[in-house]
């Protein structure tokens, strides 16, 4: 497969501009785990040329990291750039909250190293800002861990520009991870992309398919079980859901111009926006089919103009993914 790569400061190996996202592999909020399929998915992504995997402890409360660790045994770790996160804790009954205190930061790095079966984390990211811990304290502890050789590069996720400026005064920010796709873009385009371009950081766009909506396979009868996070996403509730589906149908005409799938169009759009990596979430081997279709082409100026017109017509008031934000700790 012909792939497109980009360099993250602090890492000596370029990464593919599509990374395997592994939230669903953990099972939590995605209907439970399926480890055999998960390992086949990871191997399939690597075999297709992807060398970048993004995970987090909260994805299945450690389970996603454990599955990745097992999948990379036998010599495959050396070929992979591993990114994980920290800053979210959970109660015994799986209620998640933000916690980026220095002691929590260090514990999470040690736990991730053990679960991933590795001696170094290539990219460690703060998952969500902790409003009760000064960002400088979190950044100081991460910089200590970097100097100790336990992590190579540092990133943040869901941070404001103000918090990133404070954080970067302590340690360099190599990546910024916001939600970013055709339907969820306002905050990222206003704040995050300009910041990344100005500070030589890479934007790792999570949700580039908008939780499957931009894959082009849903219809008005599609429903989600209560343990699927899309059941709580206002975009997937009628009558709004139908407006988004209409937009997807109209966008398919753009993908047809290039003889590409809707899924490939959605990923290509993200890659064309700047110094970006798209996180391709998958939990079954068939869900990584078509990755190569996002490489080797670009959207024209006419394509981009037509896309904007479609979005203005069908989704004039897009809904940002605020529902996903976890609470602060008590």
QUINORUR-V967212 format. One record per residue. N is the residue number from 1. SS is DSSP state (hx for helix, st for strand, lp for the rest). PHI is phi in whole degrees, -180 to 180 (none if undefined). PSI is psi in whole degrees, -180 to 180 (* if undefined). Layout:
N;SS;PHI;PSI
N;SS;PHI;PSI
This chain:
1;lp;none;135
2;lp;-79;120
3;lp;-117;162
4;lp;-110;136
5;st;-124;164
6;st;-148;154
7;lp;-104;132
8;lp;-102;126
9;lp;-62;135
10;lp;101;-14
11;lp;-115;142
12;lp;-96;2
13;lp;-118;122
14;lp;-60;149
15;st;-111;151
16;st;-68;147
17;lp;-80;3
18;st;-118;127
19;st;-112;149
20;st;-78;118
21;st;-91;137
22;lp;-125;25
23;hx;-60;-50
24;hx;-65;-30
25;hx;-61;-31
26;hx;-68;-24
27;lp;94;-34
28;lp;-66;126
29;lp;72;10
30;st;-131;25
31;lp;87;13
32;lp;97;160
33;lp;-83;160
34;lp;-144;85
35;hx;-64;-39
36;hx;-62;-46
37;hx;-66;-36
38;hx;-62;-45
39;hx;-66;-39
40;hx;-64;-35
41;hx;-65;-46
42;hx;-61;-47
43;hx;-62;-39
44;hx;-65;-40
45;hx;-64;-44
46;hx;-65;-42
47;hx;-64;-27
48;lp;-82;-7
49;lp;112;-6
50;lp;-73;132
51;lp;-122;15
52;st;-129;123
53;st;-124;132
54;st;-117;132
55;lp;-144;-170
56;lp;-168;149
57;lp;-58;-37
58;lp;-70;-14
59;lp;-73;90
60;lp;83;16
61;lp;55;53
62;lp;99;-17
63;hx;-68;-42
64;hx;-59;-46
65;hx;-61;-41
66;hx;-63;-42
67;hx;-66;-41
68;hx;-63;-43
69;hx;-57;-43
70;hx;-66;-41
71;hx;-66;-27
72;lp;-95;4
73;lp;-66;159
74;lp;86;20
75;lp;102;-1
76;lp;-82;-16
77;hx;-59;-37
78;hx;-65;-20
79;hx;-93;-1
80;lp;-118;140
81;st;-95;117
82;st;-101;125
83;st;-118;132
84;st;-135;-173
85;st;-139;173
86;st;-153;175
87;lp;105;2
88;st;-121;131
89;st;-116;172
90;st;-150;154
91;lp;-86;174
92;lp;-62;-28
93;lp;-97;23
94;lp;66;36
95;lp;-93;123
96;st;-93;142
97;st;-149;163
98;st;-85;137
99;lp;-158;103
100;lp;-119;29
101;lp;-63;149
102;hx;-52;-42
103;hx;-65;-35
104;hx;-70;-40
105;hx;-57;-49
106;hx;-65;-43
107;hx;-61;-42
108;hx;-66;-39
109;hx;-63;-45
110;hx;-62;-43
111;hx;-65;-41
112;hx;-67;-41
113;hx;-58;-43
114;hx;-67;-47
115;hx;-67;-37
116;hx;-81;-5
117;lp;57;48
118;lp;-138;162
119;lp;-102;-2
120;lp;-154;141
121;st;-99;124
122;st;-66;-44
123;st;-137;116
124;st;-107;127
125;st;-121;147
126;st;-86;119
127;lp;-67;-48
128;lp;-143;147
129;lp;-66;142
130;lp;-102;107
131;lp;-66;-11
132;lp;-103;1
133;lp;-126;124
134;lp;-55;134
135;hx;-60;-27
136;hx;-63;-37
137;hx;-65;-43
138;hx;-62;-46
139;hx;-64;-41
140;hx;-60;-45
141;hx;-67;-40
142;hx;-65;-39
143;hx;-64;-38
144;hx;-60;-45
145;hx;-65;-34
146;hx;-66;-43
147;hx;-67;-29
148;lp;-76;-9
149;lp;86;12
150;lp;-86;-23
151;st;-135;155
152;st;-104;-38
153;st;-142;161
154;st;-129;138
155;st;-137;172
156;st;-131;159
157;st;-136;136
158;lp;63;27
159;lp;-93;149
160;lp;-81;164
161;hx;-61;-39
162;hx;-60;-46
163;hx;-67;-36
164;hx;-66;-39
165;hx;-62;-43
166;hx;-66;-43
167;hx;-63;-46
168;hx;-69;-16
169;lp;-70;-17
170;lp;-102;-43
171;lp;-151;146
172;lp;-65;141
173;lp;-96;117
174;lp;-90;-32
175;st;-140;154
176;st;-129;129
177;st;-117;102
178;lp;-112;166
179;st;-70;135
180;lp;-158;119
181;lp;-161;180
182;lp;-57;-29
183;lp;-100;-17
184;lp;-129;92
185;lp;-145;-13
186;hx;-59;-57
187;hx;-66;-41
188;hx;-64;-43
189;hx;-74;-31
190;hx;-75;-40
191;hx;-117;-50
192;hx;-76;-48
193;hx;-61;-46
194;hx;-60;-39
195;hx;-62;-47
196;hx;-61;-44
197;hx;-64;-36
198;hx;-76;-21
199;lp;-119;18
200;lp;55;43
201;lp;-111;154
202;st;-99;135
203;st;-90;118
204;st;-98;101
205;st;-80;113
206;st;-94;152
207;lp;68;37
208;lp;-64;-20
209;lp;-100;9
210;lp;51;55
211;lp;54;42
212;lp;92;-15
213;hx;-61;-38
214;hx;-87;5
215;hx;-75;-18
216;lp;82;18
217;lp;-114;0
218;lp;-91;160
219;lp;-141;178
220;lp;-63;-17
221;lp;-92;-3
222;lp;-67;129
223;lp;-130;160
224;lp;-128;139
225;lp;-67;164
226;lp;-63;-27
227;lp;-88;9
228;st;-101;127
229;hx;-61;-22
230;hx;-67;-18
231;hx;-68;-18
232;hx;-107;0
233;lp;-87;120
234;hx;-62;-21
235;hx;-67;-23
236;hx;-99;13
237;lp;-108;140
238;lp;-69;150
239;lp;-87;-4
240;hx;-61;-39
241;hx;-52;-42
242;hx;-64;-35
243;hx;-66;-42
244;hx;-66;-40
245;hx;-63;-39
246;hx;-63;-39
247;hx;-63;-43
248;hx;-61;-44
249;hx;-61;-41
250;hx;-68;-36
251;hx;-67;-26
252;hx;-60;-26
253;hx;-66;-32
254;hx;-71;-45
255;hx;-64;-33
256;hx;-65;-30
257;hx;-57;-33
258;lp;-102;6
259;lp;56;44
260;lp;-121;162
261;lp;-78;163
262;hx;-60;-40
263;hx;-59;-46
264;hx;-64;-37
265;hx;-62;-45
266;hx;-61;-42
267;hx;-70;-43
268;hx;-60;-39
269;hx;-59;-45
270;hx;-62;-44
271;hx;-67;-27
272;lp;-81;-3
273;lp;-87;-10
274;lp;148;-149
275;lp;-77;73
276;st;-120;152
277;st;-124;134
278;st;-99;130
279;st;-89;113
280;st;-95;102
281;st;-79;134
282;lp;-155;152
283;lp;-135;-7
284;lp;-129;146
285;hx;-54;-37
286;hx;-67;-18
287;hx;-80;-6
288;hx;-102;0
289;lp;-66;135
290;lp;97;1
291;hx;-56;-44
292;hx;-64;-22
293;hx;-70;-13
294;hx;-85;-11
295;lp;-102;159
296;lp;85;12
297;lp;-155;173
298;lp;-147;156
299;lp;-77;140
300;lp;-81;169
301;hx;-60;-38
302;hx;-66;-42
303;hx;-56;-48
304;hx;-64;-39
305;hx;-65;-42
306;hx;-66;-38
307;hx;-61;-46
308;hx;-61;-39
309;hx;-66;-40
310;hx;-63;-45
311;hx;-66;-40
312;hx;-63;-35
313;hx;-73;-48
314;hx;-96;-30
315;lp;-132;67
316;lp;-69;-23
317;lp;-125;75
318;lp;-63;147
319;lp;-98;121
320;lp;-77;157
321;lp;-83;46
322;hx;-63;-25
323;hx;-63;-18
324;hx;-84;-9
325;lp;-70;125
326;lp;-77;157
327;st;-75;161
328;st;-71;160
329;lp;-75;157
330;lp;-68;*
